[in-house]
Amino acid sequence: MRIARFSIDGNVAFGAVEGDSPDSLVLDIIKGIPFADFELSGTKVPVAKVRLLPPVLPNKVVAIGRNYAEHAKEMGGAVPDVPVTFFKPSTSVIGPGDPIAYPSFTEELHHEAELAVVIGRMCREVPRERARDVILGYTCANDVTARDVQRREDQWARAKGFDSSCPLGPWIETDVEPDDLTIQCTVNGIQRQLGRTSDMVRPVEDLIVHITEAMTLLPGDVILTGTPAGVGPLTVGDEVAVSIEGIGTLTNKVIKRG
């Protein structure tokens, strides 16, 4: 099932996305929220008539750095012995079609296409064999990064946590296997990144074990699983799209920060 969060006539709701053609997609409005038992209402609305929002509003986004060997290499480092973890705040999250605002404190904004894991229930100290049980589904993410700031500052809070630095969407796919999916990033229609999730150094299950050893994850929290090689610059006016096999495409445009 594809689960989207959307607004229409000032109201916010979740809906199950139905259809295959982009022009004919409809939303069957969900009674309740997708983190508990829910029913489909049977009331349907065309996707073209709503505004798609970030599919979740996470309490926290836990991101993993250098989880693809080729990306670690292009960043000038080796794969770390343990996963590199950092946070992106909830205020960094935007949805499909929302603008990425180019911060005034950077001159080197980069895209990073990533598979995002959406947590479905509260969990802590999850054993590896139960890791899939805590997942609601998967979505596309762009870990937008101020690369020059990342190089200058030991902590990545400003480099990766600024407003609009975490596009998510277009929806959550609950019925996809994450182990070997094509992940791609284009800028203005030109391919920049192309990889497969099978190239992750540490798979989704290992990341959940590692993170929940330290902290409780809540329903709607998001894990960013790292980016393949090919990261590169964004400029004002660019349209950046992250596509993941079996999930969909997340598109955002870069604007000047006002």
C-alpha positions as a Markdown table, in Angstrom:
| # | Residue | x | y | z |
|---|---|---|---|---|
| 1 | Met | 0.0 | 0.0 | 0.0 |
| 2 | Arg | 1.1 | 3.5 | -0.8 |
| 3 | Ile | 0.1 | 5.9 | 2.0 |
| 4 | Ala | 0.2 | 9.7 | 1.4 |
| 5 | Arg | -0.4 | 12.6 | 3.7 |
| 6 | Phe | -2.2 | 15.5 | 2.1 |
| 7 | Ser | -4.1 | 18.7 | 2.6 |
| 8 | Ile | -7.4 | 19.7 | 0.9 |
| 9 | Asp | -9.6 | 22.6 | 1.7 |
| 10 | Gly | -7.5 | 23.4 | 4.8 |
| 11 | Asn | -7.8 | 19.8 | 6.2 |
| 12 | Val | -5.0 | 17.3 | 6.6 |
| 13 | Ala | -5.5 | 13.6 | 6.2 |
| 14 | Phe | -3.9 | 10.3 | 5.2 |
| 15 | Gly | -5.0 | 8.4 | 2.1 |
| 16 | Ala | -4.2 | 5.2 | 0.3 |
| 17 | Val | -2.8 | 6.0 | -3.2 |
| 18 | Glu | -4.6 | 4.0 | -5.9 |
| 19 | Gly | -3.7 | 3.8 | -9.6 |
| 20 | Asp | -0.6 | 3.6 | -11.8 |
| 21 | Ser | -0.7 | 6.6 | -14.2 |
| 22 | Pro | 0.4 | 9.9 | -12.6 |
| 23 | Asp | -2.6 | 11.6 | -14.2 |
| 24 | Ser | -5.2 | 9.1 | -12.7 |
| 25 | Leu | -3.9 | 8.7 | -9.2 |
| 26 | Val | -6.6 | 8.9 | -6.5 |
| 27 | Leu | -6.5 | 8.9 | -2.7 |
| 28 | Asp | -8.9 | 6.7 | -0.6 |
| 29 | Ile | -9.1 | 8.7 | 2.6 |
| 30 | Ile | -8.0 | 6.7 | 5.7 |
| 31 | Lys | -10.1 | 6.7 | 8.8 |
| 32 | Gly | -7.6 | 7.4 | 11.6 |
| 33 | Ile | -3.8 | 7.3 | 11.2 |
| 34 | Pro | -1.6 | 4.7 | 9.6 |
| 35 | Phe | 0.3 | 3.9 | 12.8 |
| 36 | Ala | -2.6 | 2.0 | 14.3 |
| 37 | Asp | -5.4 | -0.1 | 12.9 |
| 38 | Phe | -7.3 | 1.9 | 10.3 |
| 39 | Glu | -10.0 | 1.5 | 7.7 |
| 40 | Leu | -10.3 | 3.0 | 4.2 |
| 41 | Ser | -13.3 | 5.4 | 4.1 |
| 42 | Gly | -14.2 | 4.7 | 0.5 |
| 43 | Thr | -14.2 | 8.5 | -0.1 |
| 44 | Lys | -11.8 | 9.2 | -2.9 |
| 45 | Val | -10.2 | 12.3 | -4.2 |
| 46 | Pro | -7.9 | 12.8 | -7.2 |
| 47 | Val | -4.2 | 13.4 | -6.2 |
| 48 | Ala | -4.2 | 16.3 | -8.7 |
| 49 | Lys | -6.7 | 18.1 | -6.5 |
| 50 | Val | -4.7 | 17.9 | -3.3 |
| 51 | Arg | -1.4 | 19.2 | -2.0 |
| 52 | Leu | 0.9 | 16.3 | -1.0 |
| 53 | Leu | 2.6 | 16.9 | 2.3 |
| 54 | Pro | 5.6 | 15.2 | 3.8 |
| 55 | Pro | 4.3 | 11.6 | 4.4 |
| 56 | Val | 5.1 | 11.9 | 8.1 |
| 57 | Leu | 6.0 | 14.6 | 10.6 |
| 58 | Pro | 8.8 | 12.8 | 12.4 |
| 59 | Asn | 9.8 | 13.5 | 16.0 |
| 60 | Lys | 13.3 | 12.9 | 14.8 |
| 61 | Val | 15.2 | 12.0 | 11.7 |
| 62 | Val | 18.2 | 9.8 | 12.4 |
| 63 | Ala | 20.6 | 9.8 | 9.4 |
| 64 | Ile | 23.5 | 7.5 | 8.6 |
| 65 | Gly | 26.7 | 8.8 | 7.0 |
| 66 | Arg | 29.0 | 7.0 | 4.6 |
| 67 | Asn | 26.9 | 3.9 | 4.3 |
| 68 | Tyr | 28.0 | 3.3 | 0.6 |
| 69 | Ala | 31.7 | 2.6 | 0.1 |
| 70 | Glu | 31.9 | 4.6 | -3.2 |
| 71 | His | 30.4 | 7.6 | -1.5 |
| 72 | Ala | 32.8 | 7.3 | 1.4 |
| 73 | Lys | 35.6 | 7.2 | -1.2 |
| 74 | Glu | 34.4 | 10.3 | -3.0 |
| 75 | Met | 34.3 | 12.1 | 0.3 |
| 76 | Gly | 37.9 | 11.3 | 0.9 |
| 77 | Gly | 37.5 | 8.7 | 3.6 |
| 78 | Ala | 37.1 | 5.1 | 4.4 |
| 79 | Val | 34.0 | 3.2 | 5.5 |
| 80 | Pro | 33.7 | 3.8 | 9.2 |
| 81 | Asp | 34.1 | 0.9 | 11.7 |
| 82 | Val | 30.7 | 1.8 | 13.2 |
| 83 | Pro | 27.8 | 3.7 | 11.5 |
| 84 | Val | 28.1 | 7.5 | 11.5 |
| 85 | Thr | 24.8 | 8.8 | 13.0 |
| 86 | Phe | 23.5 | 12.4 | 13.1 |
| 87 | Phe | 20.1 | 14.1 | 13.4 |
| 88 | Lys | 18.1 | 16.3 | 11.1 |
| 89 | Pro | 15.5 | 18.2 | 13.1 |
| 90 | Ser | 11.8 | 18.1 | 12.3 |
| 91 | Thr | 12.0 | 21.7 | 11.0 |
| 92 | Ser | 14.2 | 20.4 | 8.2 |
| 93 | Val | 11.4 | 18.3 | 6.7 |
| 94 | Ile | 9.5 | 19.3 | 3.6 |
| 95 | Gly | 7.3 | 17.4 | 1.2 |
| 96 | Pro | 7.1 | 16.8 | -2.5 |
| 97 | Gly | 7.0 | 20.0 | -4.5 |
| 98 | Asp | 8.1 | 22.1 | -1.6 |
| 99 | Pro | 11.0 | 24.4 | -2.3 |
| 100 | Ile | 14.5 | 23.8 | -1.0 |
| 101 | Ala | 15.7 | 27.2 | 0.3 |
| 102 | Tyr | 19.4 | 27.8 | -0.5 |
| 103 | Pro | 20.9 | 29.0 | 2.9 |
| 104 | Ser | 22.8 | 32.2 | 3.0 |
| 105 | Phe | 25.7 | 30.6 | 5.0 |
| 106 | Thr | 26.8 | 28.2 | 2.3 |
| 107 | Glu | 28.2 | 28.4 | -1.2 |
| 108 | Glu | 28.2 | 24.7 | -1.8 |
| 109 | Leu | 24.8 | 23.0 | -1.6 |
| 110 | His | 24.7 | 19.3 | -2.5 |
| 111 | His | 22.0 | 16.7 | -3.1 |
| 112 | Glu | 22.1 | 13.2 | -1.5 |
| 113 | Ala | 19.5 | 10.7 | -2.7 |
| 114 | Glu | 18.6 | 8.2 | 0.0 |
| 115 | Leu | 16.2 | 5.5 | 1.0 |
| 116 | Ala | 14.2 | 6.5 | 4.0 |
| 117 | Val | 12.8 | 4.1 | 6.6 |
| 118 | Val | 9.5 | 5.1 | 8.3 |
| 119 | Ile | 9.1 | 3.6 | 11.8 |
| 120 | Gly | 5.6 | 2.2 | 12.5 |
| 121 | Arg | 5.6 | 1.7 | 16.3 |
| 122 | Met | 7.6 | 2.7 | 19.4 |
| 123 | Cys | 10.6 | 0.5 | 19.8 |
| 124 | Arg | 13.9 | 0.2 | 21.7 |
| 125 | Glu | 16.7 | -2.3 | 21.7 |
| 126 | Val | 15.2 | -4.1 | 18.7 |
| 127 | Pro | 16.8 | -7.5 | 18.0 |
| 128 | Arg | 17.9 | -8.0 | 14.4 |
| 129 | Glu | 15.3 | -10.7 | 13.7 |
| 130 | Arg | 12.5 | -8.3 | 14.7 |
| 131 | Ala | 13.8 | -5.2 | 12.9 |
| 132 | Arg | 11.3 | -5.5 | 10.0 |
| 133 | Asp | 8.4 | -5.7 | 12.5 |
| 134 | Val | 8.9 | -2.0 | 13.6 |
| 135 | Ile | 8.9 | -0.6 | 10.0 |
| 136 | Leu | 5.8 | 0.9 | 8.5 |
| 137 | Gly | 7.3 | 1.4 | 5.1 |
| 138 | Tyr | 9.8 | 3.3 | 2.9 |
| 139 | Thr | 10.0 | 6.6 | 1.1 |
| 140 | Cys | 12.4 | 8.8 | -0.9 |
| 141 | Ala | 14.6 | 11.3 | 0.8 |
| 142 | Asn | 17.1 | 14.0 | -0.1 |
| 143 | Asp | 19.7 | 14.7 | 2.6 |
| 144 | Val | 20.5 | 18.2 | 1.3 |
| 145 | Thr | 23.9 | 19.2 | 2.6 |
| 146 | Ala | 25.9 | 22.4 | 2.9 |
| 147 | Arg | 29.1 | 20.7 | 2.0 |
| 148 | Asp | 31.5 | 23.6 | 2.7 |
| 149 | Val | 30.0 | 24.0 | 6.2 |
| 150 | Gln | 30.3 | 20.2 | 6.7 |
| 151 | Arg | 34.0 | 20.4 | 6.0 |
| 152 | Arg | 34.5 | 23.4 | 8.3 |
| 153 | Glu | 32.5 | 22.3 | 11.3 |
| 154 | Asp | 33.1 | 19.0 | 13.3 |
| 155 | Gln | 29.4 | 18.8 | 14.1 |
| 156 | Trp | 27.0 | 18.5 | 11.2 |
| 157 | Ala | 24.0 | 20.2 | 12.8 |
| 158 | Arg | 24.1 | 23.3 | 10.6 |
| 159 | Ala | 25.5 | 21.6 | 7.5 |
| 160 | Lys | 22.6 | 19.1 | 7.4 |
| 161 | Gly | 19.9 | 20.4 | 9.7 |
| 162 | Phe | 18.9 | 23.7 | 8.2 |
| 163 | Asp | 15.3 | 24.4 | 7.2 |
| 164 | Ser | 14.2 | 22.5 | 4.1 |
| 165 | Ser | 17.2 | 20.2 | 4.1 |
| 166 | Cys | 15.2 | 17.0 | 4.4 |
| 167 | Pro | 12.7 | 16.5 | 1.6 |
| 168 | Leu | 10.6 | 13.4 | 2.0 |
| 169 | Gly | 8.0 | 11.7 | -0.2 |
| 170 | Pro | 6.0 | 11.4 | -2.3 |
| 171 | Trp | 4.4 | 8.7 | -0.1 |
| 172 | Ile | 5.2 | 5.7 | 2.1 |
| 173 | Glu | 5.3 | 2.4 | 0.3 |
| 174 | Thr | 4.5 | -0.4 | 2.8 |
| 175 | Asp | 4.9 | -3.3 | 0.4 |
| 176 | Val | 8.5 | -3.3 | -1.0 |
| 177 | Glu | 11.6 | -5.2 | -0.1 |
| 178 | Pro | 14.4 | -2.6 | 0.5 |
| 179 | Asp | 17.4 | -4.9 | -0.1 |
| 180 | Asp | 18.1 | -4.3 | -3.8 |
| 181 | Leu | 16.3 | -1.3 | -5.2 |
| 182 | Thr | 17.6 | 1.2 | -7.8 |
| 183 | Ile | 18.1 | 4.7 | -6.4 |
| 184 | Gln | 18.6 | 7.6 | -8.7 |
| 185 | Cys | 19.0 | 11.4 | -8.5 |
| 186 | Thr | 18.6 | 13.8 | -11.4 |
| 187 | Val | 19.1 | 17.5 | -11.6 |
| 188 | Asn | 17.2 | 19.3 | -14.3 |
| 189 | Gly | 16.6 | 15.9 | -15.9 |
| 190 | Ile | 20.3 | 14.9 | -16.0 |
| 191 | Gln | 21.3 | 11.9 | -14.0 |
| 192 | Arg | 23.7 | 12.6 | -11.1 |
| 193 | Gln | 23.5 | 9.6 | -8.9 |
| 194 | Leu | 22.7 | 6.0 | -9.7 |
| 195 | Gly | 23.1 | 3.1 | -7.3 |
| 196 | Arg | 21.4 | 0.2 | -5.6 |
| 197 | Thr | 20.4 | -0.3 | -2.0 |
| 198 | Ser | 22.2 | -3.6 | -2.1 |
| 199 | Asp | 25.5 | -1.6 | -2.1 |
| 200 | Met | 24.8 | -0.4 | 1.4 |
| 201 | Val | 27.6 | -1.3 | 3.8 |
| 202 | Arg | 25.1 | -2.0 | 6.5 |
| 203 | Pro | 21.5 | -3.0 | 5.6 |
| 204 | Val | 18.3 | -1.6 | 7.1 |
| 205 | Glu | 18.1 | -4.2 | 9.9 |
| 206 | Asp | 21.6 | -3.5 | 11.2 |
| 207 | Leu | 20.9 | 0.3 | 11.3 |
| 208 | Ile | 17.7 | -0.2 | 13.3 |
| 209 | Val | 19.6 | -2.4 | 15.8 |
| 210 | His | 22.4 | 0.1 | 16.1 |
| 211 | Ile | 20.1 | 3.1 | 16.6 |
| 212 | Thr | 17.7 | 1.5 | 19.0 |
| 213 | Glu | 20.6 | 0.3 | 21.2 |
| 214 | Ala | 20.8 | 4.0 | 22.2 |
| 215 | Met | 17.4 | 5.6 | 21.8 |
| 216 | Thr | 13.7 | 4.9 | 21.5 |
| 217 | Leu | 12.2 | 5.4 | 18.1 |
| 218 | Leu | 8.6 | 6.6 | 17.9 |
| 219 | Pro | 5.9 | 6.0 | 15.2 |
| 220 | Gly | 6.7 | 8.3 | 12.3 |
| 221 | Asp | 10.4 | 8.7 | 13.0 |
| 222 | Val | 12.6 | 8.4 | 10.0 |
| 223 | Ile | 15.9 | 6.7 | 9.3 |
| 224 | Leu | 18.0 | 8.0 | 6.4 |
| 225 | Thr | 20.1 | 5.1 | 5.2 |
| 226 | Gly | 23.0 | 6.9 | 3.4 |
| 227 | Thr | 23.6 | 7.9 | -0.2 |
| 228 | Pro | 25.3 | 6.4 | -3.2 |
| 229 | Ala | 28.3 | 8.1 | -4.9 |
| 230 | Gly | 27.7 | 11.0 | -7.3 |
| 231 | Val | 26.7 | 13.8 | -4.9 |
| 232 | Gly | 27.0 | 17.2 | -6.4 |
| 233 | Pro | 26.1 | 20.8 | -6.4 |
| 234 | Leu | 22.7 | 22.5 | -6.5 |
| 235 | Thr | 22.0 | 26.0 | -7.6 |
| 236 | Val | 19.0 | 28.3 | -7.4 |
| 237 | Gly | 16.5 | 27.3 | -10.0 |
| 238 | Asp | 17.5 | 23.7 | -10.2 |
| 239 | Glu | 14.9 | 20.9 | -10.0 |
| 240 | Val | 16.2 | 17.9 | -8.2 |
| 241 | Ala | 14.4 | 14.5 | -8.3 |
| 242 | Val | 15.1 | 11.4 | -6.2 |
| 243 | Ser | 13.6 | 8.2 | -7.6 |
| 244 | Ile | 13.6 | 4.8 | -5.9 |
| 245 | Glu | 12.4 | 1.6 | -7.6 |
| 246 | Gly | 9.1 | 0.4 | -6.3 |
| 247 | Ile | 8.4 | 3.6 | -4.4 |
| 248 | Gly | 8.2 | 6.7 | -6.6 |
| 249 | Thr | 9.8 | 10.1 | -7.3 |
| 250 | Leu | 10.4 | 13.0 | -5.0 |
| 251 | Thr | 10.8 | 16.3 | -6.8 |
| 252 | Asn | 11.8 | 19.7 | -5.3 |
| 253 | Lys | 13.0 | 23.0 | -6.8 |
| 254 | Val | 15.8 | 25.1 | -5.3 |
| 255 | Ile | 15.0 | 28.7 | -4.5 |
| 256 | Lys | 16.9 | 31.6 | -3.0 |
| 257 | Arg | 16.3 | 31.8 | 0.8 |
| 258 | Gly | 14.2 | 34.9 | 1.6 |
